[in-house]
């Protein structure tokens, strides 16, 4: 009598969830660009120049020392500048390394990769917060009424709010062929709408209304003394922009599958 033996079924490899893909994208972003000299330079150089100009032209009645809103607003310029550069290079890197189709076939698709990259850039941009304060403190000193809580909480919220807005640029870089003009005027436009240097009340009326759409203007209002409702608006609008990024990337995935859109061209 012949005994038939069946080979054991091969063990299934555990599927990598979108959470693991997201975490790996964050780590990759930090590992690849954390020590980039250009990223560090753009984070600190531009905000310190702006702060010097503002301080040199401050009118009588304003503090001649570094205030919390001046410190966060100046750091916000560096965050904005570095996040734009890092998002651009990160998405272009994904294209050049031919990793997008592999990510597209993973359980979470492209969404956790893009969100992970944005989170990594937001964390990296936080170097502008203590770095800018150190430089400004050495140049002008720190004001006696400096609000350390609003400086720290506001600075962290500002970095993630900026990353959520610039996340839409990441979608554009993935969707369309790269052009050097993609970021023309973007820094100045977002800087104005974010009320980093001047309060919302000092902006022209049409610009002031548009500025209410971006979360950065609300966190800057809170740093300048507004109530907790501005914090809630910041968190809510940051979530809205993150949701827009997710929807845009998911739409891109459908287009790639339906129309055979080349992602890595």
C-alpha positions as CSV (number, residue, x, y, z in Angstrom):
1,X,0.0,0.0,0.0
2,X,1.5,3.3,-1.1
3,X,1.5,6.2,1.3
4,X,1.0,9.5,-0.3
5,X,2.7,12.3,1.5
6,X,1.8,15.9,0.7
7,X,4.3,18.6,1.1
8,X,3.5,21.2,3.7
9,X,2.1,24.4,2.3
10,X,4.7,27.1,2.0
11,X,4.5,29.6,4.8
12,X,2.9,32.8,3.8
13,X,4.9,35.9,4.1
14,X,3.3,38.5,6.3
15,X,2.0,41.4,4.3
16,X,3.5,44.6,5.1
17,X,0.8,47.0,6.2
18,X,0.5,50.6,5.3
19,X,1.6,51.6,8.8
20,X,5.0,49.9,8.2
21,X,5.3,51.5,4.8
22,X,4.6,54.9,6.4
23,X,7.1,54.4,9.1
24,X,9.8,53.3,6.6
25,X,9.1,56.3,4.4
26,X,9.6,58.6,7.5
27,X,12.9,56.9,8.3
28,X,14.1,57.0,4.7
29,X,13.3,60.7,4.6
30,X,15.3,61.4,7.8
31,X,18.1,59.2,6.8
32,X,18.6,60.6,3.3
33,X,18.3,64.3,4.0
34,X,18.9,64.9,7.7
35,X,22.6,65.7,7.1
36,X,22.1,67.6,3.9
37,X,24.1,70.9,4.1
38,X,21.7,72.6,1.7
39,X,18.7,71.6,3.7
40,X,20.3,73.0,6.9
41,X,21.5,76.1,5.2
42,X,18.0,76.9,3.7
43,X,16.4,76.2,7.1
44,X,18.5,78.9,8.9
45,X,19.9,81.3,6.3
46,X,16.8,82.9,4.9
47,X,14.8,83.3,8.1
48,X,17.8,85.0,9.8
49,X,18.1,87.5,6.9
50,X,14.4,88.3,7.1
51,X,14.6,88.7,10.8
52,X,17.6,91.1,10.5
53,X,15.7,93.3,8.0
54,X,12.6,93.4,10.2
55,X,14.6,94.1,13.3
56,X,16.6,96.9,11.6
57,X,13.4,98.6,10.4
58,X,11.4,98.2,13.6
59,X,9.6,101.4,14.6
60,X,9.6,102.9,18.0
61,X,7.3,101.1,20.4
62,X,8.3,97.6,19.2
63,X,10.6,95.4,21.2
64,X,14.2,95.7,20.1
65,X,14.7,92.1,21.3
66,X,13.6,88.8,19.9
67,X,9.9,88.1,20.7
68,X,8.1,84.8,20.5
69,X,6.2,85.7,17.3
70,X,9.3,87.1,15.7
71,X,11.2,83.9,16.5
72,X,8.4,81.5,15.2
73,X,7.7,83.6,12.2
74,X,11.3,83.8,11.2
75,X,11.7,80.0,11.8
76,X,8.5,79.5,9.7
77,X,10.3,81.1,6.7
78,X,13.1,78.5,7.0
79,X,10.5,75.7,7.5
80,X,8.7,76.8,4.3
81,X,11.9,77.1,2.3
82,X,13.3,73.7,3.4
83,X,10.0,71.8,3.1
84,X,9.6,72.9,-0.5
85,X,13.1,71.8,-1.4
86,X,12.9,68.5,0.5
87,X,9.5,67.6,-0.9
88,X,10.7,68.3,-4.4
89,X,13.8,66.2,-4.1
90,X,12.1,63.4,-2.2
91,X,9.4,62.9,-4.9
92,X,11.9,63.3,-7.7
93,X,14.1,60.7,-5.9
94,X,11.2,58.2,-5.8
95,X,10.8,58.6,-9.5
96,X,14.4,58.2,-10.3
97,X,14.9,55.2,-8.1
98,X,12.0,53.4,-9.7
99,X,10.2,52.7,-6.5
100,X,6.8,54.0,-7.2
101,X,5.4,51.0,-9.0
102,X,6.6,48.8,-6.2
103,X,4.8,51.1,-3.7
104,X,1.7,51.1,-5.9
105,X,1.5,47.3,-5.6
106,X,1.8,47.4,-1.8
107,X,-1.3,47.2,0.4
108,X,-1.4,50.9,1.1
109,X,-0.4,52.1,-2.3
110,X,1.3,55.4,-2.7
111,X,-0.5,57.2,0.2
112,X,1.6,56.0,3.1
113,X,4.8,56.7,1.1
114,X,3.8,60.3,0.4
115,X,2.5,60.9,4.0
116,X,5.6,59.4,5.4
117,X,7.8,61.7,3.3
118,X,5.8,64.7,4.4
119,X,6.1,63.8,8.0
120,X,9.8,63.3,7.7
121,X,10.2,66.8,6.1
122,X,8.1,68.4,8.9
123,X,10.3,66.8,11.5
124,X,13.5,67.9,9.7
125,X,12.2,71.4,9.4
126,X,11.9,71.7,13.1
127,X,15.7,72.4,13.2
128,X,14.7,75.9,12.2
129,X,12.9,76.5,15.6
130,X,15.9,76.3,18.0
131,X,18.4,77.2,15.3
132,X,16.8,80.5,14.4
133,X,16.2,81.4,18.0
134,X,19.8,80.8,18.9
135,X,21.0,83.1,16.1
136,X,18.5,85.8,16.8
137,X,19.2,85.6,20.5
138,X,22.9,86.1,20.0
139,X,22.2,89.1,17.6
140,X,19.4,90.9,19.4
141,X,18.9,89.2,22.8
142,X,15.6,87.6,24.0
143,X,12.7,89.7,25.1
144,X,11.8,89.6,28.8
145,X,8.2,88.7,27.9
146,X,9.1,85.8,25.6
147,X,6.3,83.2,25.6
148,X,8.1,79.9,25.6
149,X,5.0,77.8,25.4
150,X,3.6,79.6,22.4
151,X,7.1,79.5,20.8
152,X,7.4,75.7,21.2
153,X,3.8,74.6,20.6
154,X,3.3,77.1,17.8
155,X,6.5,76.2,16.1
156,X,5.7,72.5,16.1
157,X,2.2,73.1,14.7
158,X,3.6,75.5,12.1
159,X,6.0,72.9,10.7
160,X,3.3,70.2,10.3
161,X,0.8,72.8,8.9
162,X,3.3,73.9,6.3
163,X,4.1,70.3,5.3
164,X,0.4,69.6,4.8
165,X,0.0,72.6,2.5
166,X,3.2,71.8,0.5
167,X,2.1,68.2,0.3
168,X,0.0,69.3,-2.7
169,X,3.2,70.1,-4.4
170,X,4.3,66.5,-3.9
171,X,1.3,65.3,-5.8
172,X,2.1,67.7,-8.7
173,X,5.6,66.4,-8.9
174,X,4.4,62.8,-9.0
175,X,1.6,63.5,-11.5
176,X,3.4,65.7,-14.0
177,X,6.9,65.8,-15.6
178,X,9.3,67.9,-13.6
179,X,9.7,71.6,-14.6
180,X,12.0,74.1,-13.0
181,X,9.2,76.5,-12.9
182,X,7.0,74.4,-10.6
183,X,8.0,76.4,-7.5
184,X,8.2,79.8,-9.0
185,X,6.7,82.3,-6.6
186,X,5.5,79.6,-4.3
187,X,7.6,80.6,-1.3
188,X,6.6,84.3,-1.5
189,X,2.9,83.4,-1.9
190,X,2.7,81.0,1.0
191,X,4.8,83.3,3.1
192,X,2.4,86.1,2.6
193,X,-0.7,84.0,3.2
194,X,0.9,82.5,6.4
195,X,1.3,85.9,8.1
196,X,4.7,84.9,9.2
197,X,6.2,88.4,9.3
198,X,3.2,90.7,9.8
199,X,-0.2,89.9,11.5
200,X,-3.3,89.1,9.5
201,X,-4.7,92.5,10.3
202,X,-1.8,94.2,8.4
203,X,-2.5,92.2,5.2
204,X,-4.6,93.8,2.4
205,X,-8.3,92.8,2.7
206,X,-8.5,90.4,-0.2
207,X,-5.3,88.7,0.9
208,X,-6.6,88.5,4.5
209,X,-9.6,86.5,3.4
210,X,-7.5,84.1,1.4
211,X,-5.1,83.7,4.3
212,X,-7.9,82.3,6.5
213,X,-7.8,79.1,4.3
214,X,-4.2,78.2,5.2
215,X,-3.5,76.8,8.8
216,X,-0.3,78.7,9.2
217,X,-2.1,82.0,9.5
218,X,-4.2,80.7,12.4
219,X,-1.2,79.3,14.4
220,X,0.6,82.7,13.9
221,X,-2.5,84.5,15.2
222,X,-2.4,82.2,18.3
223,X,1.3,82.9,18.9
224,X,0.5,86.6,18.7
225,X,-2.0,86.3,21.6
226,X,-5.3,85.0,20.1
227,X,-7.5,82.4,21.8
228,X,-7.5,78.6,21.7
229,X,-10.0,78.7,18.8
230,X,-7.1,79.5,16.5
231,X,-5.4,76.3,17.6
232,X,-8.4,74.3,16.8
233,X,-8.6,76.0,13.4
234,X,-4.9,75.2,12.8
235,X,-5.4,71.5,13.6
236,X,-8.6,71.3,11.6
237,X,-7.2,72.9,8.5
238,X,-4.0,70.8,8.7
239,X,-6.2,67.7,8.7
240,X,-8.2,69.1,5.7
241,X,-5.0,69.6,3.7
242,X,-3.7,66.2,4.6
243,X,-7.1,64.8,3.4
244,X,-6.7,66.7,0.1
245,X,-3.3,65.1,-0.4
246,X,-4.6,61.7,0.3
247,X,-7.5,62.2,-2.2
248,X,-5.2,63.6,-4.8
249,X,-2.8,60.6,-4.5
250,X,-5.6,58.1,-4.6
251,X,-6.9,59.8,-7.7
252,X,-3.4,59.6,-9.2
253,X,-3.4,55.8,-8.5
254,X,-6.6,55.3,-10.3
255,X,-5.3,57.3,-13.3
256,X,-2.1,55.2,-13.4
257,X,-4.0,51.9,-13.4
258,X,-6.8,53.0,-15.8
259,X,-4.7,55.1,-18.4
260,X,-1.3,53.5,-17.9
261,X,0.1,56.8,-16.8
262,X,3.9,56.6,-16.6
263,X,4.9,57.5,-13.0
264,X,8.7,57.2,-13.4
265,X,9.1,59.2,-16.6
